[in-house]
Amino acid sequence: MVDPERSTELLWGARSRRGLSLERIVRAAIELADAEGLAAVSMRRVAERLGFTTMSLYRHVPGKAELVDLMRDEVAGEEPAAGADRRPGWRAELEAWARDGLALYRRHPWLAEPSGTRRVPGPNAVAGFERALGAAARAGLPPAEVVAVVTLVGGFVESAARQVLETARAERRTGVSEEEWWGARDSLFQHLDRYPTLSRIYREGGYDTPLDPFEFGLQRVLDGVEALVRDGTRDETRDETRCAVCGKTVEAAATGRPRDYCSRACRQRAYRTRKS
């Protein structure tokens, strides 16, 4: 079982750069995972890759669980691809963070493999989280919603990455592309005429030019966040001392809820507007 205190020490402590260092061990493990998957990573395999004994590795890292923590944080510190769109504004910043996240999963598919939820984050992971928090905070949301937005977008990226990587793995394993596989399912398609909506969508070209599921989903997630931002701004900037109809000053009520209208006439006008 992983020791979170030991992981914290390894992730955040000073590291030696001479001889068989922790950095060399982590880098060799990443290269092995990139080539063969996380299941291929073991202390023995990493030691063989470096030309050392397995016991030599244990002087630097207690076991595979802590090594995987170090691997995850190491790749989290990679620089985003050059030439990426870096427009200002909270939405564009969250878009860039999400796309960088998907690109990271593509470079290191083993990141999407399950490894438990209670992982100690390292400095690079926290820096990435800070970047996303900063973008969401610039939208003017309250703190709890900033955290929720980052969790929502991050969860979407992870889910989308799993789908992308699973499709890529199936294509590599079989040598058959996704389009080719579905194109050969005539025996299935013969049974689908009984579903009217599916049949109509198919006839009308719904499957001819499929939308990119990541980009479509990301924009819809951010549309929801933008609606939240607009609603929050409207609620925060609304002047409760102004009439909701004519804008005149409304005297504060001595008791009860705040008044929305300056006069009975404005109240009746608002009522007639709602009825119409």
VMD Tcl script that draws the C-alpha trace (Angstrom):
set ca {
  {0.00 0.00 0.00}
  {1.29 3.45 -0.90}
  {2.45 5.64 1.98}
  {1.11 9.17 1.29}
  {3.67 10.73 3.63}
  {6.51 9.07 1.75}
  {5.00 10.15 -1.59}
  {4.83 13.72 -0.33}
  {8.47 13.60 0.71}
  {9.54 12.23 -2.68}
  {7.38 14.60 -4.71}
  {8.27 17.79 -2.88}
  {11.76 17.06 -1.53}
  {15.15 17.92 -3.00}
  {16.51 15.39 -5.49}
  {20.03 14.25 -6.23}
  {21.31 14.65 -9.78}
  {24.39 12.40 -9.64}
  {24.69 8.70 -10.48}
  {21.50 6.70 -10.24}
  {19.20 9.56 -9.35}
  {15.48 9.68 -8.76}
  {15.15 11.74 -11.96}
  {16.75 8.99 -14.07}
  {14.54 6.35 -12.49}
  {11.36 8.36 -13.11}
  {12.31 9.17 -16.70}
  {13.09 5.50 -17.47}
  {9.76 4.46 -15.96}
  {7.91 7.04 -18.09}
  {9.61 5.79 -21.26}
  {8.64 2.22 -20.37}
  {5.02 3.18 -19.66}
  {4.80 5.19 -22.89}
  {5.99 2.18 -24.87}
  {4.19 -0.67 -23.10}
  {1.63 0.73 -20.67}
  {1.57 1.14 -16.92}
  {1.28 -2.61 -16.30}
  {4.75 -3.07 -17.80}
  {6.33 -0.79 -15.20}
  {7.99 -2.67 -12.35}
  {11.02 -1.97 -10.26}
  {12.79 -4.87 -11.99}
  {12.00 -3.67 -15.53}
  {13.06 -0.11 -14.75}
  {16.29 -1.36 -13.16}
  {17.05 -3.46 -16.23}
  {16.42 -0.45 -18.46}
  {18.94 1.58 -16.48}
  {21.50 -1.22 -16.10}
  {21.29 -1.38 -12.32}
  {20.07 -3.93 -9.82}
  {16.52 -3.75 -8.51}
  {17.79 -3.13 -5.00}
  {19.60 -0.04 -6.24}
  {16.24 1.51 -7.13}
  {14.82 0.86 -3.67}
  {17.40 3.22 -2.20}
  {15.61 6.04 -4.05}
  {11.95 5.04 -4.17}
  {10.08 2.54 -1.94}
  {8.02 0.85 -4.66}
  {5.89 1.10 -7.78}
  {3.04 3.04 -6.17}
  {5.33 5.92 -5.21}
  {7.11 5.67 -8.55}
  {3.82 6.12 -10.41}
  {3.08 9.23 -8.31}
  {6.44 10.64 -9.39}
  {5.84 9.71 -13.04}
  {2.47 11.47 -13.09}
  {3.89 14.65 -11.64}
  {6.90 14.61 -13.94}
  {4.79 14.55 -17.12}
  {2.38 17.12 -15.62}
  {5.28 19.57 -15.79}
  {5.77 19.23 -19.55}
  {5.47 22.44 -21.54}
  {2.36 22.77 -23.75}
  {2.84 22.34 -27.48}
  {4.31 25.36 -29.26}
  {1.97 27.43 -31.38}
  {-1.12 26.67 -29.29}
  {-3.79 29.38 -29.16}
  {-3.26 31.48 -26.01}
  {-6.02 34.08 -26.23}
  {-6.84 36.08 -23.09}
  {-10.06 35.68 -21.15}
  {-11.25 33.05 -18.69}
  {-13.04 30.93 -21.31}
  {-10.12 30.85 -23.73}
  {-7.75 30.04 -20.86}
  {-9.90 27.10 -19.73}
  {-10.14 25.91 -23.34}
  {-6.35 25.97 -23.62}
  {-5.98 24.15 -20.30}
  {-8.42 21.46 -21.43}
  {-6.72 20.98 -24.82}
  {-3.31 20.82 -23.17}
  {-4.72 18.15 -20.88}
  {-5.97 16.04 -23.78}
  {-2.62 16.42 -25.54}
  {-0.88 15.21 -22.38}
  {-3.07 12.10 -22.30}
  {-2.27 11.47 -25.97}
  {1.49 11.67 -25.29}
  {1.22 9.46 -22.22}
  {-1.82 7.17 -22.60}
  {-1.04 5.41 -19.32}
  {-2.24 8.51 -17.47}
  {-5.80 7.39 -18.22}
  {-5.28 4.00 -16.59}
  {-6.95 3.68 -13.17}
  {-4.63 4.14 -10.22}
  {-6.97 5.10 -7.39}
  {-8.42 8.45 -6.34}
  {-6.31 9.19 -3.26}
  {-3.11 10.35 -4.89}
  {-0.80 12.91 -3.37}
  {-0.32 15.74 -5.90}
  {3.16 16.99 -6.66}
  {4.29 20.54 -7.48}
  {3.69 20.22 -11.22}
  {0.17 18.88 -10.73}
  {-0.61 21.67 -8.27}
  {0.79 24.25 -10.72}
  {-1.58 22.95 -13.41}
  {-4.48 23.11 -10.96}
  {-3.47 26.65 -10.03}
  {-3.53 27.60 -13.71}
  {-7.10 26.34 -14.09}
  {-8.24 27.92 -10.82}
  {-6.81 31.26 -11.94}
  {-8.73 31.11 -15.22}
  {-12.02 30.20 -13.54}
  {-11.51 32.81 -10.82}
  {-11.15 35.51 -13.47}
  {-14.75 34.78 -14.46}
  {-15.81 36.37 -11.16}
  {-17.36 33.24 -9.68}
  {-17.46 32.61 -5.91}
  {-14.70 30.33 -4.59}
  {-16.76 27.14 -4.29}
  {-17.97 27.51 -7.90}
  {-14.41 28.15 -9.11}
  {-13.38 24.78 -7.68}
  {-16.50 23.09 -9.07}
  {-15.88 24.51 -12.57}
  {-12.29 23.26 -12.62}
  {-13.42 19.85 -11.39}
  {-16.13 19.76 -14.08}
  {-13.81 20.69 -16.95}
  {-11.05 18.41 -15.70}
  {-13.48 15.51 -15.36}
  {-14.72 16.07 -18.89}
  {-11.16 16.04 -20.25}
  {-10.34 12.81 -18.43}
  {-13.53 11.12 -19.66}
  {-12.99 12.27 -23.25}
  {-9.36 11.16 -23.13}
  {-10.35 7.66 -22.04}
  {-12.66 7.36 -25.05}
  {-10.06 8.69 -27.49}
  {-7.35 6.40 -26.13}
  {-9.56 3.32 -26.05}
  {-10.41 3.87 -29.73}
  {-6.74 4.30 -30.59}
  {-5.79 1.15 -28.66}
  {-8.45 -0.89 -30.47}
  {-7.22 0.37 -33.84}
  {-3.60 -0.50 -33.02}
  {-4.54 -3.92 -31.65}
  {-6.71 -4.95 -34.60}
  {-5.27 -2.91 -37.47}
  {-8.86 -1.87 -38.29}
  {-9.92 1.76 -38.06}
  {-13.10 2.82 -36.26}
  {-14.73 3.75 -39.58}
  {-13.81 0.42 -41.16}
  {-15.12 -1.53 -38.19}
  {-18.50 0.18 -38.21}
  {-18.65 0.07 -41.99}
  {-18.52 -3.73 -41.84}
  {-21.53 -4.05 -39.52}
  {-24.15 -4.71 -42.22}
  {-25.63 -7.57 -40.20}
  {-26.35 -5.09 -37.40}
  {-27.73 -2.34 -39.63}
  {-30.36 -4.72 -41.02}
  {-32.08 -4.65 -37.62}
  {-32.15 -0.88 -37.13}
  {-35.05 0.06 -39.41}
  {-37.42 -0.52 -36.48}
  {-36.02 2.60 -34.74}
  {-37.63 5.60 -36.52}
  {-35.59 8.44 -35.03}
  {-32.28 6.65 -35.56}
  {-33.27 5.81 -39.14}
  {-34.32 9.38 -39.90}
  {-31.14 10.85 -38.45}
  {-29.10 8.41 -40.53}
  {-31.00 9.23 -43.77}
  {-30.64 12.97 -43.16}
  {-26.85 12.72 -42.91}
  {-26.40 12.81 -39.14}
  {-23.52 10.36 -39.39}
  {-21.96 11.66 -42.61}
  {-19.73 14.31 -41.07}
  {-19.51 13.57 -37.34}
  {-18.55 16.40 -35.02}
  {-15.37 16.16 -32.99}
  {-16.75 14.82 -29.68}
  {-14.04 16.52 -27.60}
  {-14.44 19.97 -29.13}
  {-18.25 19.73 -29.18}
  {-18.39 18.58 -25.57}
  {-15.85 21.12 -24.36}
  {-17.76 24.01 -25.90}
  {-21.05 22.82 -24.38}
  {-19.44 22.49 -20.94}
  {-18.02 26.00 -21.21}
  {-21.37 27.32 -22.51}
  {-22.86 26.10 -19.25}
  {-20.13 27.81 -17.24}
  {-20.66 31.02 -19.22}
  {-24.39 30.92 -18.46}
  {-23.51 30.51 -14.78}
  {-21.18 33.51 -14.99}
  {-23.87 35.64 -16.68}
  {-26.49 34.70 -14.10}
  {-24.11 35.36 -11.23}
  {-23.10 38.73 -12.63}
  {-26.73 39.73 -13.14}
  {-27.62 38.76 -9.59}
  {-24.61 40.55 -8.11}
  {-25.04 43.77 -10.09}
  {-28.79 44.10 -9.73}
  {-29.62 47.28 -7.80}
  {-32.33 46.33 -5.32}
  {-33.04 50.02 -4.62}
  {-34.29 50.65 -8.18}
  {-37.76 49.97 -9.56}
  {-37.80 46.89 -11.79}
  {-40.11 48.72 -14.25}
  {-39.13 52.39 -14.45}
  {-35.76 52.43 -12.66}
  {-36.76 55.06 -10.10}
  {-35.49 54.84 -6.55}
  {-37.52 52.49 -4.35}
  {-37.87 53.33 -0.68}
  {-36.66 50.50 1.52}
  {-39.44 48.54 3.22}
  {-39.49 48.75 6.99}
  {-40.22 45.03 7.27}
  {-40.58 42.04 4.99}
  {-38.96 41.43 1.61}
  {-37.39 44.31 -0.39}
  {-39.73 46.16 -2.73}
  {-39.35 45.61 -6.49}
  {-41.50 48.56 -7.65}
  {-41.66 52.24 -6.79}
  {-45.46 52.49 -7.01}
  {-48.68 50.53 -7.40}
  {-48.84 51.66 -11.05}
  {-45.47 50.07 -11.83}
  {-46.48 46.90 -10.04}
  {-49.67 46.71 -12.16}
  {-47.70 47.43 -15.33}
  {-45.32 44.58 -14.54}
  {-48.32 42.29 -13.86}
  {-49.94 43.16 -17.20}
  {-46.63 42.55 -18.99}
  {-46.30 39.10 -17.47}
  {-49.93 38.25 -18.36}
  {-49.47 39.34 -21.97}
}
mol new
graphics top color blue
foreach p $ca { graphics top sphere $p radius 0.5 }
foreach p [lrange $ca 0 end-1] q [lrange $ca 1 end] { graphics top cylinder $p $q radius 0.2 }
display resetview
